[in-house]
Amino acid sequence: MSRLLSRRHLATAVVRQSAPLAFASRGLHTPSFATVSPQEISGSNPVEVQNFVQGKWTTSANWNWIVDPLNGEKFIKIAEVQGTEIKPFVDSLSSCPKSGLHNPLKAPERYLMYGDISAKAAHLLGQPAVSDFFAKLIQRVSPKSYQQALTEVQVSQKFLENFCGDQVRFLARSFAVPGNHLGQMSNGYRWPYGPVAIITPFNFPLEIPLLQVMGALYMGNKPVLKVDSKVSIVMDQMLRLLHACGLPAEDMDFINSDGITMNKLLLEANPKMTLFTGSSRVAEKLAADLKGRVKLEDAGFDWKILGPDVQEVDYIAWVCDQDAYACSGQKCSAQSVLFMHKVTTEAMMEHKNNLLKIPGSKVLFGGEPLENHSIPKVYGAVKPTAVFVPLEEILKSGNFELVTKEIFGPFQVVTEYSEDQLELVLEACERMNAHLTAAVVSNNPLFLQASWKYLVSLSTGQHMLGFEQGPLALRRTTGLGLLVTREGQASELQKPSNLSGLAIGRSYTTLGPCQRTGRFLPQLNV
């Protein structure tokens, strides 16, 4: 009996001693705010993603399993809110007035508070252990290399760094215009919408939702955030980091649900503005359901033109591969169509032959499902694909819509043009509708000037000219995340009902240095 008791005592002692060691071991892999470890998430060690509403984390009566992209095992359990469970979210949004949580005339000290929150969050996200944590967490749910995932974290960290200290307050800068007579003054304010909703896709699990939700919070809005459930674990952990940095718990909500439930929430809660990033089909439905109270960042059919002077073929081919196939091509800034000058075509074909030889006169490479892999069918797996279509055929009315259809995957169209066909290339670019990014690869001033005359009239959000330009490098300079704001104007402060106005629209152009040659692109006056 005494021997049995001694064994029990020894076993209890071992458990008591091993528990702190296990916690310490996990602490080596996870920051203090985190509730998961990217290295330990698996089918045998699944994790949960909860909802956050009215200042507290909650679960749901329904749990949805996310399968591991590596082996198909159930490894993340999502607490998905059902249509009968949305009342707390409706009440939370309804509690925010149209004047927002703060504005230039109400609780202005909160601008400084968010400057402090941004400083603390930027500092934390800049620590190697924390950035590595988020990069590896992104990799567990998104088809990205470590460098791609880390770049997403670094861009997010730089965004937060840009809005430290007084920068949030400066973002709300107002203006005044003299009136017609003594005592009259026209004042304009950066005014919040109040209750807002933000819906983001799966392809940028951290960058898109974080930048958009912080932009909304900076200006005094109260957002409810919905991220695609397949990757929502990333923002679950980011929200915990923000709370650790001082974000008031009641300032925003976080929901996991299907599209039908979220649509019901939007109709019942009636947010004053919804920011949606996703497919054109859903965007059109939201625009109708919400009667226009929605801002959209939808599809992107993005082109790249290679000039006649491309020389570093291996480097240019590598950049084109990255732009078309990085993240499995599942980003709205992915290269969709490539126009090659005939001078460079033969060299590109040599690069193609080194990648993958596929029989057929039009398929350059790819066009087949991946073989011998364990990726679940729900995710899909195909080889990176390029299809060559003659330029003259692209421009035919019966073919153009088919050629320019966005395929959200590792797929692009390739064509070539001669010296006297540049106008046809520009005509094709002009007829494309879903503008997001564009690039002209050349150091030839005359070629750039001919292209630039067309580029200045584009509605494309980002233009890249020259070598070594990338869409992620522009993310933090394009105002992404600052869209859930509006400028208001009142002729007199006694009329607060006039303190609302139109939303802000912006377009950006970037001329970059050709770092490999040490020369700058010409600054053209337009």
N, C-alpha and C positions, 0 to 999 in steps of 0.2 A: 504493500500500500504506500509506504513511504517512498519506495522507488518510483511508483507511478506518479505521485505528487511531485517528486523532484523533476521528472520528465516534463510534466505539465508546466512547472515553474520555468524550466529551461526553455521550453517552446515559447512561452509568453515573453520571456526576456529577449529571445531572438527576434520575435515580431516587433517588440517595442524598440529594439535597437535598429532593425532593418528599415522601419518606416521612415525615420528621418533621412537615412541614407538614400532611400528611393526618391524621396522628395528632393533631396539635394541633387541626385542624379538628373531628375527631370528639370531642376532649376538650371542645370548647365545648358539645356537646350531651349528653354522658354523664358521670356522676360517675365517680370513680376505680375504684369497686368493680364497675361495670357492664360487661357484655360485649356489650351490644346498644345500639342507638340507635333509639328509637321512630320518629323521622323517616326513618330509612334502611331500615327493614324493608319488603321488597317481594318480589314474585316474582322480580325480577332480582337481589335481594340477600337471600336467605333466611337465617334464623338457626336455631340448634339449641337445644333444651332437653334437658339431661342429667338423670341421676339422681344422688343423693348417698347413699352408704351406707358405713358403717364408716370415716367420716372422709375420703372422697375422692369426686370426681366421676367418674361412669362412664357409658358408653354402653350400647347394646343391639344385639343382632343384628337387631332389627326397628325400622324407622323408620316413623312414621306422619305423614303430611303434614296440616297444618291449612290450610284455604283462606282467603284474604283475604275478609272480609265485604264489602269494597268492590267487588271485581272478580272474585272467584273464583279468583285465581292462588294457587298453592302458595307460602306465604311463611314458614311455621314448621315445622321438622322436629323431631318428638318422638321421643326414644329410649324406646320403650314396652317395658317388661320383659315377657317371656313367662313362661308357667307353669314352664318348665324353668330359668328364670334367677332364681328367687326365693330360692335358698338363702342368699346373702349377707344378705338382709333378714331371713330367719328367724333366722340366726345372730346378727345384730346385736341383734334384740329379745330373743332368748334370753339374751344376755349380761347383761341388766339384771335384778337380783334383785327380788323382791316389795317389798323395802324401798326401792326406787328408787335414784336416783343421789345423792340427799340427802334427809334428813328431820330433824325436830327433834333427833334423837339421833345422827345421822350426817352428817358434813361440813357443819355448819350455816353455815360460812363461804361456802358456795355461794349462800345467800340474798342475801348482800351482793354477791357477784359478779354475780348477775342484776340487782340494783339498778343496778350500774354499767353493765351491758350495755344496760339499758333507757334509762339517761340518755344514753349515747352514741348509741343508735339514735334516740331522740326528737330529739336535737340535729341529727343528720344529716337525718332526715325533715322537720324543720322548716325546713331551708334551702330557699329558693325554687327553686334549680336542681334539687334532689333531689325535692321534692314535684311540681314540673312534670314531671320525668322519669317518675315513677310514674303521674301523672294521664294523661299522653299514652300511656304503655304500656298502661294499662287501656283507654283509648279504642280502641287498635288491635285489641283482642280482645273488647270488650264494648260493647253499644249504649247508651252513656251520653254525655251532654253533658260538656263540659270541667268545668263547675261540679260536676256530680254526681260525676265521677271524682275531682276535687280534694277534695270533701267526704269521700269515702271515705278518701283519704290523710290528711286532717286529723284525722278521727276516730281513725284508727290511731295517728297521732302523739300525740294526747292520751291515748290508752290507755297508750302507753309512758311518757309523761310522768307519768302517775298512779302508776307503779310504779318510780320512781327512788329511789335512796338506800335508806332503811330500809323502804320500803313493801312490798317482797316479803317481808321478814322479818315485818312486822306482819300480812301476809296469812296467815301460818302461826301466828297467835296461838293458844295452847293455853288450857286451863282446869284447875282443880283443885277438888275437892270434899272436905271433911273426911269421914273414914271413921267407923266405929262404935266404934273403940277406938284407943288410942295406937299409932302406927306405921302405921296404915292410911290411905291416901289414894287417892281416885279421880282419875286424870289423863286428860284428853282431848287428843288431838293431831290436827292437820291432817296426814293421812298420805297419801303418794302410792300410786298403784296399782302403779307400776313400769313395765313395758312396756305401751304403749298405742298405739292407732291413731286417726288423725283423717282423716275423709273429708269434703271440702267441695265445693260446687257451683260453677257458672260465674258466677252473677250478682253475687257480690261477690269478685272475684279476689284482693283484698288483705286487706280488713277481716276477713272471717270466718276464713280460715285463719291469719292472723297473730295475731289475738286468742286463738283457741283453742289454737294451738300454744304461744304464750307462757304462757298460763295453765297448760298442762300442764308446761312446763319450770320455771316458778316453783316448783311444788310438788314437784319432784324426779322427775317421770316422764321416761321416754325414749320420745318419740313417733315413729312413722313417719307421714308426712303424704302423703296423696294428694289432689291438686286435679284438677278436671276438666281433661283434656288441652287443651281449646280455650283455656284461659286460664292454664295452669300456668307460662307464661313469666314472669308477674308475680311469683309466689312464688319462682321460680328466681332472679330478681334480688334479691328481698328477703332470701333466705337468704344470698346473697353479701354483702349489706349487714350482716346480723347477724354473719357471720363476721369482717367487717372491724371490727366493734365488740367483738369478744372472745368470741363464742359458741364454746365448745369444739366442735371438729369432730365428736367422737364422741357428742354429746348427742342428736342427732336425725338421722333419715333422711328422704329425699325420693324418692318413687317416682312414675313415670308408667306407667300400665298400663290395660288395659280392666277392666270390672267382674268378669269371670270370674277373671282372674289375681289381682285384689285379694282376691276372696272366698277363693281358694285360699290366699293368704298369711295371711289371718286365721285360717283353720282350722288351718294348720300351725304358725304362730308362736304362736297362742293368747295374744294380748294380754289383759291382765287387764281392760281396758275399752276400748271403741271408741266414739268420738264421731262420729255421722253426721248430716250436714245434707243433706237431699235429699228425694226423693219418698217417699210413703207406701208404695208397692209395694216398693221396695228396703228400706225400713225394716222392714217386716214380715218379709221374707226374712232380714235380718240378725238380727232378734230371735230367730227360730227357729234359725238356724244357729249363733249364738253363745250360745244358751241363756240369753238375757236379759242377757248382759254387754255391753250397749250403751246409750248415751244418745242420744236422738233429738231433732232439731229438724226436723220435717217440714213438711207443708203448712200453709197459713194462708188461711182464708176470712174476710176482714176487713171489718167493716162500719163505716159512718159514718152518724150521725143528724144531720140539720140541724134545729135548733129553729125555733120560729115567729117568732123575732126576728132572723133573718139579714138584714142590711141591705147590707153591702158585697158586692153580688152578684158584681161582676167579680173581686174578690179571692178570695172563697170558691170561685168557679168555677175560678179559676186553681189554687188549692190542690187542689181535687178532681181536676183534670186531671193535676197532678203526681203525686198519690198513686195515681191509677189507671194512668197511662200512662208515667210516667218509667221509664227503663230498659226501655222497651217492655212495661211491666207484668210483667217477669220477675223479680219478687222476692216472697218469701213475705209481706212486709208490705204488698203492693199493695192498694189499695182494691178490694174485690170486689163489694160491694153498697152502694148509697147510698139511704138513706131520706130523702125530702124532704117537709117539711110543705107542705100545699097552698098556704099563703100564698106560698111561694117558688117554686112550680113554674113559673108563667108567666115569671118572670124567667130561670129556668134554660133554659126553652125558647127564649127569645130568644138566650141565649148559644149554645145548640145550633145555632140557625139561622145564627149567624155563623161557626160552625166548618165544618159540612158537612151538606148536606141530602141525605138518603137516602130514597127512596120506601118506603112500607110503614108500617103502623100501629104496629108494635112496635119496629122498629129506629130508634133515635134518630139515630145516625150511625155510619158505618163499615160493617163487615160485608162488606167486599170485599177481595180481594188488592190490594196495591200495584201500580201500573202504571209502566212506563217507568223501571225501575231496573236496577241491575247486581248486586243482592244474590244470592248463590248460593242455590239451592233448599234446600240442606242447613240453612240458617239460618231460612228462612221469612220472609215479609214480608206483613203484613196491615195494613189501616188501623185506627187506634184505634176500638174498637167499644163502643157502649152499647146495651143492650136493655132496654126498659121492660116490666115485668111487674106487673100489679095486685097489691096487697098480699094481697087475699083469695085470689088464685090461688096466690101463693107458699106460703101456709100449707096448701094442700091436700096430703094425703099423697102423691098421685100426682105432684105437681110439685116438692115441696120438695127432694128429693134431686137432681133435675136442675138446679134453679135454684142450689143451693149447691155445685155441683161446681166445684172450683178449675180455672180455665183459666190456665196459666202463660204469659200473654201479655197484650197490650193489650186486655183485655175486662172489662167490668163490667156488673152488673145494676142498674137504677135503678127505684125505685118511689116512691110518694107516700102520705102518710097525713094524716088530718084530726085535729082536736083530740081527738075521742073514740076514736081508733084507736091511741093510744100503747101501750096494753096489747098490741095485736096486734104492734106493732113489737118490743116487749120479748120477746114470745113467740117471734117469729122468731129473735131473737138468742140466746135461751136454747136453741133447738133446734139451733143450729149447733155442730159438733164441733171443727173445726180452728181453735182460738183462737190468735191471735198478737198482733194489734194491734186497737185499737178507738178510736173518736173520737165525741164529742158536741160539736157546734158550736153554742154558745149562750151568751149572757150573762144569760139569764133565770134568776134564782135558783130559782124554783118549778119550772121545767122541769128544771133541773139536779138539783134535789133528788129529783124523781120518777125521773130516770134513774139517779142515784147509788145509790138504794136497791137497784137491780138490779145496777149495776156492781160493788158490793162483794162480790157473791156469785159473780162470774165467775172462771173459771180463765184468762182472758186474761192474757198476760204484760205487756202495756203498754197503759195507758189514757191517752187524751189528751182533756182537756176544755178548751174555750175556743178562741181563735184562735191562729194562728201556732205550732202544735206540729208536730213532724215526727219520724218514726221514727228517722232517723239521729242526731238529737240525743240520743236515749235509749240508743243502743247502748252507749256506754261507761259507763252507769250501771246496767246490768242484769246485770252479772256475766258477760257473754258471754266465753267463753274461760277462765273459772275453773271449768268444770264437771268437768274431769278431775282431781278431788280428792275426798277423802273424809275424814270425821271418824271417828277411832277412839277407843275408850275402853278403859282397862284398870283393874281394881280395884287391881292391884299391878304395879309395873314389872317384877317377876320373871316376868311372864307375857306375853312378847311376842306369843304367838299370838293374844291378844285385842286387839291394836292395829289392828284393822280393823273397819269398821262401815258404816253406810248412807251413801249419797251424799246430798249437800245439794240441797234443792229450794227455789226462791225465786220469789216473785211480786212485781211492782212496780206501783205506781200513781203517776202524775204529775199534780199539779194545777198548771197553768201560769198565769202572768199574762196577762191580755188586753192585750197591749202597745199595741194601737191605741186603746184607750179609757183606758188608764192605771189601770184597776181590776183588783183581784185577784179570782179566783174565791173563793166562800165556802169556808172550811175547815169541812167537815162532820164532826161527831164520830160515829163508827160503832163 
